Amino acid sequence: MDLRIFTEPQQGASYDDVLRVAQATERLGYNAFFRSDHYLVMGDGDGLPGPTDAWTTLAGLARETSTIRLGTLVSSATFRHPGVLAIQVAQVDQMSGGRVELGLGAGWFAQEHAAYGIPFPEKRFGLLTEQLEVVTGLWRTPVGERFTHQGEHYTLTDSPALPKPAQHVALADGRRVEGAGVPVIVGGKGPKRTPALAARFASEFNASFPEIADIPQMFGRVRSACEEIGRDPHDLTYSVALVLCVGADDVEVARRAAAIGREPGELREHGVAGTVAEAVDRLGELAEAGVERIYLQVLDLADIEHLELVAAQVAPHVR
C-alpha cells in the first residue's frame, strides 16, 4: 500500500509551510505529496496568510523536490479552462521530470467561488466530463496533429495540443503514446456517473473520506463500470483519503486531535487515528477492503514530528 501525504493549505499555510512539509514527505520516504485546490478557508479559522494556488505551488515543489509524486486532490473543473489546465499540468510535469498527477473533480464549495468571482453553475457534472475529454484529448494528440473539440461547454479549434507532459500513460488498448499525459485521478461517492467517468478516463479512483464499511461497494461499482466498457478493472489503482492523527500514546493522540479541532473518538472511527498499533490495524483493515493507496490528510502542517512518527513506526508494517 502506498502512503501519501495530503494537505489542506487553504486552512492557513504559506508556500514555505507547504514546502517544508513536502520536503519532509520526501525525506521520510512517503510516496507522494498532494494538496487540495481551494481558495477559501473552511470553518472558523482566518486562513492567514491566505490561499496559495495549487498549480503555482506544485510548480515550485517540482523544482524543490526530486523523487516524490506531486498532485491535486482535487482540482475543480470550475477554476480553469481545460485548455489552460492541460498546459499548466503538462508544464509542471516537465518541471518535475514526470512526477505529476492530476486529480480533477466537479467542484462543490460555492462560497469560495463567490468570494473570488468564479462562476459556479448549478450543474457541473457535464462540465467535468467535458474537461476530462479535452485535457486527455490534448495530451494524447500526436505531435504534429491537431485537436478539435465542439462541446456544450468548450470549443477548441485546430489546437496544436502542446506542450506534452513528460510522462506516458498506457491507453486502454495497450498502446503507449509519447507524452500521452499524466495519471488522472477521479473520485466521488456517486453510484453511477462517477464510476463511469473513472472507468473512461482515470488511472486511479479515489474515495475521499468514506465510511470504512462502504469502501468495497464503492470500488465494486468502479470495477463494474470498467467491465461494461471492456476495460480491465485492474488497470486502475483504488485509493482512499482519510484524516491522520497518530500518537505514541493516548495523551499524544488527544493533543494532536485538539490541535486540529477534532475529537479522538471521532477520528478513530473515521480516520487513521489512535496509537501506532491502532493505525497499523486500520491500514490492515483498509488493505483487506481493497485499498491500494491511501492519502493521509495532515491538517497541522507545523507538526513534522507527526509525519516522522508514522514513517518510523507505522509505515514499516504496511505491506
C-alpha positions as CSV (number, residue, x, y, z in Angstrom):
1,M,0.0,0.0,0.0
2,D,1.3,3.4,-1.0
3,L,1.2,6.1,1.8
4,R,0.8,9.6,0.5
5,I,0.7,12.9,2.4
6,F,-2.3,15.1,1.6
7,T,-2.6,18.7,2.9
8,E,-5.2,21.5,3.0
9,P,-3.2,24.7,2.7
10,Q,-6.3,26.9,2.4
11,Q,-6.7,26.4,6.1
12,G,-3.7,28.7,6.7
13,A,-0.3,28.0,5.1
14,S,2.3,29.9,3.1
15,Y,4.3,28.4,0.3
16,D,7.2,28.0,2.7
17,D,5.0,26.0,5.1
18,V,3.9,23.7,2.2
19,L,7.5,23.3,1.0
20,R,8.7,22.3,4.5
21,V,6.0,19.5,4.6
22,A,6.7,18.4,1.0
23,Q,10.4,18.1,1.7
24,A,9.8,16.2,4.9
25,T,7.5,13.9,2.9
26,E,10.3,13.2,0.5
27,R,12.9,12.8,3.2
28,L,10.8,10.3,5.2
29,G,10.1,8.0,2.3
30,Y,6.4,8.7,1.6
31,N,5.3,8.0,-1.9
32,A,3.8,11.4,-2.7
33,F,2.8,14.9,-1.6
34,F,-0.7,16.1,-2.6
35,R,-2.6,19.2,-1.8
36,S,-6.2,20.4,-2.1
37,D,-7.2,23.0,-4.7
38,H,-9.2,25.6,-2.7
39,Y,-9.2,29.3,-2.3
40,L,-11.1,29.9,0.9
41,V,-10.7,28.6,4.5
42,M,-13.3,26.2,5.7
43,G,-14.7,26.5,9.2
44,D,-13.9,29.2,11.8
45,G,-10.2,29.9,11.0
46,D,-8.9,33.1,9.5
47,G,-6.9,31.2,6.8
48,L,-3.9,33.5,7.2
49,P,-1.7,34.3,5.3
50,G,-4.3,33.4,2.6
51,P,-4.7,30.8,-0.1
52,T,-1.9,29.5,-2.3
53,D,-2.8,28.4,-5.9
54,A,-2.4,24.7,-6.2
55,W,-0.6,24.6,-9.6
56,T,1.6,27.5,-8.8
57,T,2.6,25.7,-5.6
58,L,3.2,22.4,-7.4
59,A,5.4,24.2,-10.0
60,G,7.6,25.4,-7.2
61,L,7.7,22.0,-5.5
62,A,8.6,20.4,-8.8
63,R,11.9,22.2,-8.7
64,E,12.5,21.8,-4.9
65,T,11.9,18.0,-4.7
66,S,13.3,15.2,-6.7
67,T,11.6,11.9,-6.0
68,I,8.1,12.2,-4.6
69,R,5.0,12.3,-6.8
70,L,3.0,15.6,-6.8
71,G,-0.6,16.3,-7.4
72,T,-4.0,17.7,-6.5
73,L,-6.9,16.0,-4.7
74,V,-8.7,17.5,-6.4
75,S,-8.7,20.5,-8.8
76,S,-12.1,21.9,-9.5
77,A,-13.4,21.9,-13.1
78,T,-14.8,25.4,-12.4
79,F,-11.4,27.0,-11.7
80,R,-9.6,26.8,-15.1
81,H,-10.4,26.4,-18.8
82,P,-9.4,22.8,-19.7
83,G,-7.0,24.1,-22.4
84,V,-5.2,26.2,-19.8
85,L,-5.2,23.4,-17.3
86,A,-3.7,20.9,-19.8
87,I,-0.9,23.4,-20.4
88,Q,-0.3,24.1,-16.7
89,V,-0.2,20.4,-15.7
90,A,2.0,19.4,-18.7
91,Q,4.5,22.2,-17.8
92,V,4.6,21.2,-14.2
93,D,5.1,17.6,-15.2
94,Q,8.1,18.6,-17.4
95,M,9.4,20.7,-14.5
96,S,9.3,17.7,-12.2
97,G,10.8,15.2,-14.6
98,G,7.5,13.3,-14.9
99,R,6.2,13.2,-11.3
100,V,2.8,14.9,-11.5
101,E,-0.7,13.5,-11.2
102,L,-4.0,15.4,-11.8
103,G,-7.0,14.9,-9.6
104,L,-10.0,16.6,-11.2
105,G,-13.5,17.0,-9.8
106,A,-16.6,19.0,-10.4
107,G,-16.1,21.4,-7.5
108,W,-18.5,21.9,-4.6
109,F,-17.6,24.9,-2.4
110,A,-19.9,27.6,-3.6
111,Q,-18.7,30.2,-1.1
112,E,-15.1,30.2,-2.4
113,H,-16.4,30.8,-5.9
114,A,-18.5,33.8,-4.7
115,A,-15.5,35.2,-2.7
116,Y,-13.3,35.3,-5.8
117,G,-15.8,35.9,-8.6
118,I,-15.5,32.4,-10.1
119,P,-18.7,31.2,-11.8
120,F,-20.4,28.3,-10.1
121,P,-23.0,26.7,-12.3
122,E,-25.7,24.7,-10.6
123,K,-25.0,21.7,-12.8
124,R,-21.3,20.8,-13.1
125,F,-21.0,17.1,-14.0
126,G,-21.2,17.8,-17.7
127,L,-18.5,20.4,-17.2
128,L,-16.3,17.9,-15.5
129,T,-16.9,15.3,-18.2
130,E,-16.0,17.7,-21.0
131,Q,-12.9,18.9,-19.2
132,L,-11.7,15.3,-18.9
133,E,-12.3,14.9,-22.6
134,V,-10.4,18.0,-23.5
135,V,-7.4,17.6,-21.2
136,T,-6.8,14.0,-22.1
137,G,-7.5,14.6,-25.7
138,L,-5.0,17.4,-25.9
139,W,-2.3,15.2,-24.2
140,R,-3.0,12.2,-26.5
141,T,-3.0,14.1,-29.8
142,P,0.3,13.1,-31.6
143,V,2.8,15.9,-32.1
144,G,2.2,17.4,-35.5
145,E,-1.5,16.7,-35.5
146,R,-4.4,19.0,-34.4
147,F,-7.1,18.6,-31.7
148,T,-10.6,19.9,-32.2
149,H,-13.5,19.7,-29.8
150,Q,-17.0,21.0,-30.2
151,G,-19.0,20.6,-27.0
152,E,-21.7,22.1,-24.9
153,H,-19.3,24.0,-22.7
154,Y,-16.0,24.2,-24.6
155,T,-14.9,24.7,-28.2
156,L,-11.3,24.1,-29.3
157,T,-10.4,24.5,-33.0
158,D,-7.3,23.2,-34.6
159,S,-5.2,23.2,-31.4
160,P,-1.6,22.1,-31.8
161,A,-2.2,20.3,-28.5
162,L,1.1,21.5,-27.0
163,P,3.0,21.2,-24.7
164,K,3.1,17.5,-24.0
165,P,3.7,16.1,-20.5
166,A,6.9,14.3,-19.7
167,Q,5.0,11.1,-18.8
168,H,3.5,8.3,-20.8
169,V,0.2,6.7,-19.9
170,A,-1.0,3.4,-21.3
171,L,-4.2,3.6,-23.3
172,A,-7.0,1.1,-22.9
173,D,-5.9,-0.9,-25.9
174,G,-2.4,-1.3,-24.6
175,R,-0.8,1.3,-26.8
176,R,1.6,3.8,-25.3
177,V,1.9,7.3,-26.7
178,E,4.9,9.5,-26.2
179,G,3.9,12.4,-23.9
180,A,0.4,11.0,-23.7
181,G,-0.3,12.5,-20.3
182,V,-0.1,12.4,-16.6
183,P,-2.2,9.9,-14.5
184,V,-5.7,11.2,-13.9
185,I,-7.5,10.7,-10.6
186,V,-11.3,10.7,-10.5
187,G,-13.2,10.3,-7.2
188,G,-16.5,10.7,-5.6
189,K,-19.4,8.9,-4.0
190,G,-21.9,8.9,-6.9
191,P,-23.2,5.4,-7.7
192,K,-23.3,5.6,-11.5
193,R,-21.8,8.6,-13.2
194,T,-18.6,8.9,-11.2
195,P,-17.7,5.2,-11.6
196,A,-18.4,5.6,-15.4
197,L,-16.0,8.6,-15.5
198,A,-13.3,6.8,-13.6
199,A,-13.6,3.8,-16.0
200,R,-13.4,6.0,-19.0
201,F,-10.6,8.5,-18.0
202,A,-8.9,7.6,-14.8
203,S,-5.7,5.9,-13.8
204,E,-6.9,5.9,-10.2
205,F,-10.2,6.0,-8.4
206,N,-10.3,7.8,-5.1
207,A,-12.9,7.5,-2.3
208,S,-12.4,10.6,-0.2
209,F,-13.4,10.2,3.5
210,P,-15.7,7.2,3.0
211,E,-17.3,5.2,5.7
212,I,-14.9,2.3,6.1
213,A,-17.7,-0.3,5.6
214,D,-18.7,1.4,2.3
215,I,-15.3,1.0,0.5
216,P,-15.7,-2.4,-1.1
217,Q,-19.1,-1.5,-2.6
218,M,-17.7,1.8,-3.9
219,F,-14.7,0.0,-5.5
220,G,-17.0,-2.6,-6.9
221,R,-19.1,-0.1,-8.8
222,V,-16.0,1.2,-10.5
223,R,-14.9,-2.3,-11.4
224,S,-18.3,-3.0,-12.9
225,A,-18.2,0.3,-14.9
226,C,-14.8,-0.8,-16.3
227,E,-16.2,-4.2,-17.4
228,E,-19.1,-2.5,-19.1
229,I,-16.8,-0.7,-21.5
230,G,-14.3,-3.5,-21.9
231,R,-11.6,-2.2,-19.7
232,D,-9.7,-4.4,-17.3
233,P,-10.6,-3.2,-13.7
234,H,-7.1,-4.0,-12.6
235,D,-5.9,-1.1,-14.8
236,L,-7.0,1.3,-12.1
237,T,-5.4,2.0,-8.7
238,Y,-8.0,2.1,-5.9
239,S,-7.4,4.6,-3.1
240,V,-8.9,6.5,-0.2
241,A,-8.2,9.7,1.6
242,L,-8.6,9.7,5.4
243,V,-7.6,12.1,8.1
244,L,-4.4,11.3,10.1
245,C,-4.0,11.6,13.8
246,V,-1.5,9.2,15.4
247,G,0.4,9.4,18.6
248,A,2.8,7.4,20.7
249,D,0.2,7.2,23.4
250,D,-3.3,8.4,24.2
251,V,-2.1,11.7,25.5
252,E,-0.3,12.5,22.3
253,V,-3.3,11.4,20.3
254,A,-5.5,13.8,22.3
255,R,-3.0,16.6,21.9
256,R,-2.9,16.2,18.1
257,A,-6.7,15.9,17.9
258,A,-7.1,19.1,19.9
259,A,-4.7,20.9,17.6
260,I,-6.9,20.3,14.6
261,G,-10.2,20.8,16.5
262,R,-11.4,17.2,16.4
263,E,-12.3,14.6,18.9
264,P,-10.1,11.5,19.4
265,G,-13.1,9.1,19.3
266,E,-14.5,10.5,16.1
267,L,-11.0,10.4,14.5
268,R,-10.5,6.8,15.5
269,E,-13.9,5.9,13.9
270,H,-13.4,7.7,10.6
271,G,-9.7,8.1,10.0
272,V,-6.2,6.6,10.5
273,A,-6.0,7.6,14.1
274,G,-5.1,6.5,17.6
275,T,-1.9,4.8,18.8
276,V,0.6,3.3,16.5
277,A,-0.9,-0.1,16.9
278,E,-4.4,1.2,16.1
279,A,-3.1,2.9,13.0
280,V,-1.4,-0.3,11.8
281,D,-4.7,-2.2,12.4
282,R,-6.7,0.4,10.5
283,L,-4.3,0.2,7.5
284,G,-4.6,-3.6,7.6
285,E,-8.4,-3.3,7.5
286,L,-8.2,-0.9,4.6
287,A,-5.9,-3.3,2.7
288,E,-8.5,-6.1,3.2
289,A,-11.1,-3.8,1.8
290,G,-9.1,-3.5,-1.4
291,V,-7.3,-0.2,-0.8
292,E,-4.0,0.0,-2.6
293,R,-3.1,3.6,-1.8
294,I,-4.0,6.0,1.0
295,Y,-3.8,9.7,1.2
296,L,-3.1,10.7,4.8
297,Q,-4.8,14.0,5.4
298,V,-2.4,16.1,7.5
299,L,-4.1,19.2,8.9
300,D,-1.4,20.5,11.3
301,L,1.4,21.5,8.9
302,A,3.6,22.6,11.8
303,D,3.8,19.1,13.3
304,I,6.6,17.5,11.3
305,E,7.1,15.1,14.2
306,H,3.7,13.6,13.3
307,L,5.0,12.6,9.9
308,E,8.2,11.3,11.4
309,L,6.3,9.0,13.9
310,V,4.2,7.5,11.1
311,A,7.1,7.0,8.8
312,A,9.2,5.3,11.6
313,Q,6.6,3.2,13.4
314,V,3.6,2.7,11.1
315,A,4.9,2.6,7.6
316,P,7.3,-0.4,8.2
317,H,4.2,-2.5,9.0
318,V,2.4,-1.7,5.7
319,R,2.6,-4.4,3.1
